[in-house]
Amino acid sequence: MKKILLAVGLAGLVTSGMAQAVEGSVDVGQHSTNLSVGVGSASPGLFVKGNWLRSNNDGSVSGATLGYNLSVGPLNISPAAKALFTHPEDGKDGFTVAVGTGVSYAVNSMWGLYGEYYYAPKSFSEHLERYQEAAGGISFTPISLLTLRAGYQYVGLNNTGNNKDNVLVDGPYLSASVSF
């Protein structure tokens, strides 16, 4: 019975990813750049994303996200976990696992609102007191392949010991993503 349940579960994971769109995006802030690629991040079901965020002044973060999109009408809720490698300018390199969620609401077929928050306490991190990431704003989808976003983003690395904390992003940003 356990083998049957495992096989059904694996088949569900595999088939949920078969009809998913591939998405790539670039986010640009005043002192930061974020490159991202994912599968299934804009449709209901399982999604996987990878990203690399670089701050001109305070370091970088790269990692992978695994989550699940739950859609109820125009509302999309996306609980997820991020496995991240952190490279703070004023601290030690290390790994962290952040948990959080994203929420988006489609106002109509072209306009939407979105927000997300991820957090990792010291117990989920190596060489960090905590990791925090938050973003929110508006999205515009003129055609189904292209989404433009404008919003505010914050990514902070609170270092351990007497090391200065690093804020990778704290300000407005613009984003463009394509999916196919």
N, C-alpha and C positions, 0 to 999 in steps of 0.2 A: 504494500500500500504506500509506503514511504517513497519508493522508486516511482510509482505512478504520479504521486503529487509533485515530486521533483521534476519529472519529465513535463508535466502540464505547466508548471511554473516557468521552466526554462523555455518551453515553446511559446508561452505568452510573452516573455521578455524579448525573444527573437522576433516574433511577428509584430510586436508593438513598434519595433525599430525599423521594420521593413518599409513602411509607408511614410517615414519621417523625412522632413526637409533638412537639407544641410544649410547652415547659416554662418556667415562670416560678418564681423563688424569691426569698426574702428571708432574709438572714442578719443576725442582730443579736448584737453583742458588747457588752461594757461601754462601750466608747468608739468603736464603729464600726457602720456599716451597709453591707451589700452587696446590690445589686439585680441580678438576672441574668435573662436570657431566652435560650432556645436552641431549636434544632431538632435532634432526633435524639440528644440527649445521653444518653438512657437505653436506647438500643437499638443492636444491632450495626450497624456501618457508619460512614459519614461523619457528623460533627456540626459544628454551628456554634453558638457562644454569644457573647453580648455581656454586659458587666457594667460596673457603676459601684460602686466601693468608696470610702467616705468615712470618714475618721477625724476625730473631734471635735478632735484636737490636732495631727495631723501631716500633713495634706494629703489627697490623693485620687489614685485610679488609675482609668482607664476604658479599655476596649478590647474587642477581639474575639479569639475563640479558634477555631481550626480544628484538628480532630483526627479520629481514626479509632478506633472502639470494636472491640476484638477480644474475642470471648466464647468461653470454653472451659468448658462446664458452668456452675457457679455463679461462676466467676472472670471478671472483666471488666478488661481492660487498655486504657488509653486514651492512647496517645502523642499529643501536641498541641503546637502553637505558639501563643503569644499575642502579638498586636501591641498594645502598650499606650501610652497617653499618661499620663505621670506628672506630678503636681503636688505636689512635696514642700513642706512649710511652710518649711523652712530651706535650700532649694536652688533650682536652676533647673528650670523646666518642660522636658520633653523627651519623646522617644520611646524605647521599648525593645522588643526582641523576646525573649521568654522561651520556652525549650523545656523540656518536662518530660513527666510522665505522671501519670495517675490510675489507681488500682487499687481495685476493689471486689470484695467477696466476699459472696454471698448465703448466709447461714447457713441460712435457710429462707424461706418465701414472705413473711414479715413483717419479719424482722430481717436486718441486714447490717453489715459493717464496710467502711470506706473510708479511703483516704489519697491524697494527691497532693503533688507537689513540682514547682516550676518555678524555673528559674534563668536569669539573663541576665548574662553577663560585661560588662566595660567595652566590649569590641569590638562588642557588640550594642546598646549604649545610648548615648544622648545625655545628657550631664551627670550620669551615674551611674557609680560604680565597679562596682556590681552591684545586681541586683534578686533577691530571694529570696521565695518563697511556699511555704508548707507548711501542710497541714491533715490532720486525721485524726479518726476518731470512729466512732460507731455510727449506724445509720439504722433507722427504723421506718416501715413502710408498712402502715397499717391497712386502706386500700382502694387500689385500683390508681391512683386519681387523686391521692393525697396521700402525700407522703413527709416525715417529720420527722427532723431530724438534730440530734445533740448532739456536740460535739467541741471540739478545740483548733485554733486557727489562728494563723499567724505570717505577716506580710507586712512586709518591710523594704526600705527604699530607702537604700542606702549612697551618699551624695552625694560629688561630686568636690571637690577643694580642701580648704579649711578649714571647709567647711560642715558643720554638725551632721547626723548621720544621722537619718533619720525612720523610726520603727517605726509603721506604720499600725495593725496588729493584732498583739497578743501576748497571747492568753488564750482562755478558753472562749467558745463561741458557740452559739446555737440557730438552727435553720434550718427553714423550711417551704417546700415546693415543690408546685406543682400541675402536672399534665400532662394534655393532652387532644389 
